[in-house]
């Protein structure tokens, strides 16, 4: 099995297909398997790289407290191990947070980024951090079942259950496979202390990387952060997917793939530039008086 060497852990990754590379970065309640519908489609014309974050077997648990900056750098370590200098990077939730920070820190390595379901906890950081610490304590004592219970009752998860019962059971099976202590590490050292995305507005306003933000319209914690990203990043588009919750790539794989494919094509053709300045400002302007009248 291929592993990428990173400070404090070895990270398992897979490479499928040939062509312009795409790196997929998973959410907290998933691993590389979460991207199977995307890999099956995009590997027809792209090299698809998926990996498990540190703490998600067969990747190793981190030997030290790895915060969001370390886990951001892990994307680059995986790319290095795969022999990739630059790539499109697609992230969901936790993975989207790491992806945008990778683009901010290493813009030359990101050809374009897709940020799906980014922003949980941004609008209420202190309650979010407190509840995260509570879940961590319970998981360390009672195992991954505690995390699974939180997922199944989530108001932005029931959409997948209602749309795709078979996909829902597969999602839960993957959650049950996760290592409780590894997930607890990530939640404690990253989620319970990471700053909200709003804190990075100044850096986002000069981010040169083409960006697509994808949000389900029933993923309430991520809608305002999605709008914020659209307003802040110069070359940013926003896709709001109707009747959809958090795991947008699992709920609507065909739609997600089509929208992402269109984004990749436009970026590669040089047709995804910065927003036209004329589209920002008041809809109507004052009518100048006619001095000759």
C-alpha positions in Angstrom: 0.0 0.0 0.0 1.4 3.5 -0.8 2.0 5.8 2.1 3.1 9.5 2.2 5.6 10.5 4.9 4.4 13.4 7.0 5.7 14.8 10.3 4.4 12.5 13.0 2.4 10.1 10.8 2.4 8.1 7.5 -0.7 8.8 5.4 -2.3 6.1 3.2 -3.3 7.3 -0.3 -4.5 5.9 -3.6 -4.0 7.1 -7.2 -6.4 6.2 -9.9 -6.4 7.2 -13.6 -4.3 9.5 -15.7 -4.4 13.1 -16.7 -4.6 16.4 -14.9 -4.5 15.5 -11.2 -7.3 16.0 -8.7 -6.8 15.6 -4.9 -9.9 14.8 -2.9 -9.9 15.7 0.9 -12.5 14.0 3.0 -14.7 15.2 5.9 -14.6 14.2 9.5 -17.3 11.6 9.1 -15.7 9.8 6.3 -12.4 8.8 4.6 -11.1 8.2 1.1 -14.1 5.9 0.4 -16.4 8.9 0.6 -15.1 10.0 -2.9 -15.8 6.7 -4.7 -18.5 8.2 -6.9 -16.1 11.0 -7.9 -13.1 8.8 -8.5 -15.2 6.4 -10.7 -16.2 9.4 -12.9 -13.1 11.7 -12.9 -10.5 8.9 -13.2 -11.7 8.5 -16.8 -9.8 11.6 -17.7 -7.9 12.7 -14.6 -5.5 11.3 -12.1 -7.5 11.1 -8.9 -5.7 11.1 -5.5 -7.6 10.2 -2.4 -6.1 9.7 1.1 -7.0 9.1 4.7 -6.2 11.9 7.1 -3.9 11.1 10.0 -5.9 9.1 12.6 -8.0 7.4 9.9 -6.7 3.8 9.3 -4.7 2.7 7.5 -3.1 6.1 8.0 -1.4 6.4 11.3 -2.5 8.4 14.3 -0.4 11.5 14.7 2.6 11.2 17.1 2.0 14.8 18.2 -0.9 17.3 18.5 -1.7 18.1 14.8 -3.7 21.2 14.4 -5.4 22.5 11.2 -2.0 23.9 9.9 -0.4 20.5 10.0 -3.3 18.8 8.4 -3.3 21.4 5.7 0.3 20.6 5.0 -0.6 16.9 4.8 -2.2 17.6 1.4 1.2 18.7 0.1 2.9 15.7 1.6 0.5 13.4 -0.2 1.0 15.3 -3.5 4.8 15.0 -3.0 4.5 11.2 -2.5 2.3 10.9 -5.6 4.8 12.9 -7.7 2.4 15.8 -8.2 3.6 19.4 -8.3 0.2 21.0 -8.6 -3.4 19.8 -8.8 -7.1 20.7 -8.5 -8.1 20.1 -4.9 -11.7 19.2 -3.9 -12.6 19.2 -0.2 -15.7 18.5 1.8 -16.3 20.1 5.2 -13.1 19.5 7.3 -11.4 18.7 4.0 -12.7 22.0 2.5 -11.2 23.9 5.5 -7.8 22.3 4.9 -8.1 22.9 1.2 -8.8 26.6 1.4 -5.8 27.0 3.8 -3.6 25.0 1.4 -4.6 27.4 -1.4 -3.8 30.4 0.8 -0.4 29.0 1.8 0.6 27.3 -1.4 -1.3 29.0 -4.2 1.1 27.8 -6.9 0.3 24.2 -6.1 -3.5 24.7 -6.4 -4.8 24.9 -10.0 -8.3 25.4 -8.6 -10.2 24.4 -5.5 -13.7 23.2 -4.7 -14.9 24.0 -1.2 -18.0 21.9 -0.4 -19.8 22.3 2.9 -17.3 24.6 4.5 -18.1 26.6 7.6 -19.5 24.5 10.4 -19.1 26.4 13.7 -18.1 29.7 12.0 -21.3 31.5 13.2 -21.2 30.2 16.7 -17.6 29.3 17.4 -17.7 29.0 21.2 -20.8 26.7 21.5 -19.3 24.7 18.6 -16.0 24.2 20.4 -17.7 23.3 23.6 -19.9 20.7 22.0 -16.9 19.3 20.1 -15.0 18.8 23.4 -18.0 17.0 24.9 -18.1 14.6 22.0 -14.4 14.0 22.2 -14.6 13.1 25.9 -17.5 10.8 25.2 -15.8 9.1 22.3 -12.6 8.5 24.2 -14.6 6.8 26.9 -17.3 4.9 24.8 -16.0 4.6 21.3 -17.1 5.6 17.8 -20.8 4.8 18.5 -21.1 8.2 20.2 -19.9 9.9 17.0 -22.3 7.8 14.9 -25.2 8.8 17.1 -24.4 12.5 16.6 -24.2 12.0 12.8 -27.5 10.1 12.5 -29.4 12.8 14.4 -27.9 15.7 12.5 -30.4 18.0 10.7 -28.1 18.3 7.7 -27.6 14.6 7.4 -31.2 13.3 7.2 -31.4 14.5 3.5 -29.0 11.6 2.5 -31.1 9.1 4.5 -34.3 10.2 2.8 -32.9 10.3 -0.7 -30.7 7.3 -0.8 -31.3 4.6 1.9 -28.6 2.3 0.5 -26.1 5.1 0.3 -27.1 6.1 3.9 -26.3 2.6 5.2 -23.0 2.6 3.4 -22.2 6.0 4.9 -23.0 4.7 8.4 -20.9 1.6 7.8 -17.9 3.8 6.9 -18.5 5.9 10.1 -18.6 2.7 12.2 -15.2 1.7 10.7 -13.5 4.8 11.9 -11.0 4.8 14.8 -12.6 6.6 17.8 -9.3 7.8 19.1 -8.1 9.0 15.7 -11.3 11.0 15.1 -11.1 12.3 18.7 -7.6 13.5 18.0 -8.7 15.5 15.0 -11.7 16.9 16.7 -9.8 17.9 19.9 -6.6 19.3 18.3 -8.2 20.8 15.2 -11.9 21.4 15.3 -12.1 22.5 18.9 -9.5 25.2 18.4 -9.4 26.2 14.7 -10.4 29.8 14.0 -13.6 30.5 12.0 -13.2 31.1 8.3 -14.3 34.7 8.8 -10.9 35.5 10.5 -9.1 35.0 7.2 -11.1 37.6 5.1 -8.0 39.8 4.3 -6.1 36.8 2.9 -9.1 35.5 1.0 -9.6 38.8 -0.7 -6.3 38.5 -2.5 -6.4 34.7 -3.1 -5.5 34.2 -6.8 -6.7 30.6 -7.0 -9.9 29.8 -9.0 -12.5 28.6 -6.5 -15.9 26.9 -6.6 -18.0 26.9 -3.4 -20.7 24.2 -3.1 -23.3 24.3 -0.4 -26.6 22.4 0.1 -29.5 24.7 0.8 -30.4 22.7 3.8 -26.9 22.7 5.3 -27.7 25.7 7.5 -24.3 26.1 9.3 -22.6 26.5 5.9 -24.8 28.8 4.0 -23.6 32.1 5.5 -19.9 31.0 5.3 -20.6 30.1 1.7 -21.9 33.5 0.9 -18.9 35.1 2.7 -16.5 33.1 0.6 -18.3 34.1 -2.6 -18.0 37.8 -1.6 -14.4 37.5 -0.4 -12.5 35.4 -3.0 -12.0 37.3 -6.3 -12.3 34.2 -8.7 -15.1 32.5 -6.8 -18.4 30.9 -7.9 -21.1 29.7 -5.6 -23.3 26.7 -6.3 -26.3 26.3 -3.9 -27.7 22.8 -4.5 -31.5 22.6 -3.7 -33.0 20.2 -1.2 -29.5 19.1 -0.1 -27.7 18.8 3.2 -24.0 18.5 4.2 -22.6 15.5 2.3 -23.4 17.1 -1.1 -21.1 14.7 -3.1 -22.9 11.7 -1.6 -26.4 13.1 -1.9 -26.2 14.3 -5.5 -23.1 12.6 -7.0 -24.2 13.2 -10.6 -25.0 16.9 -10.1 -21.8 17.4 -8.1 -19.7 15.7 -10.7 -21.2 17.7 -13.5 -20.7 21.1 -11.7 -17.2 20.3 -10.7 -16.4 19.0 -14.2 -17.6 22.3 -15.7 -15.5 24.2 -13.2 -12.4 22.2 -14.1 -12.9 22.7 -17.8 -13.4 26.5 -17.5 -10.3 26.9 -15.4 -8.2 24.9 -17.8 -9.6 26.9 -20.7 -8.8 30.2 -18.9 -12.5 31.1 -18.7 -12.8 31.3 -14.9 -11.3 34.7 -14.0 -11.9 37.2 -11.3 -15.3 38.6 -10.8 -16.2 41.5 -13.1 -16.0 44.7 -10.9 -19.2 46.0 -12.6 -21.2 43.2 -11.0 -20.4 44.6 -7.5 -22.3 47.7 -6.3 -25.8 49.2 -6.4 -28.2 48.0 -9.1 -29.2 51.6 -10.0 -27.1 54.7 -10.1 -28.3 58.3 -9.6 -29.3 59.9 -12.9 -27.1 62.9 -13.7 -29.0 66.2 -14.1 -29.1 67.7 -17.6 -27.3 71.1 -17.3 -28.4 72.1 -20.7 -32.1 71.8 -19.9 
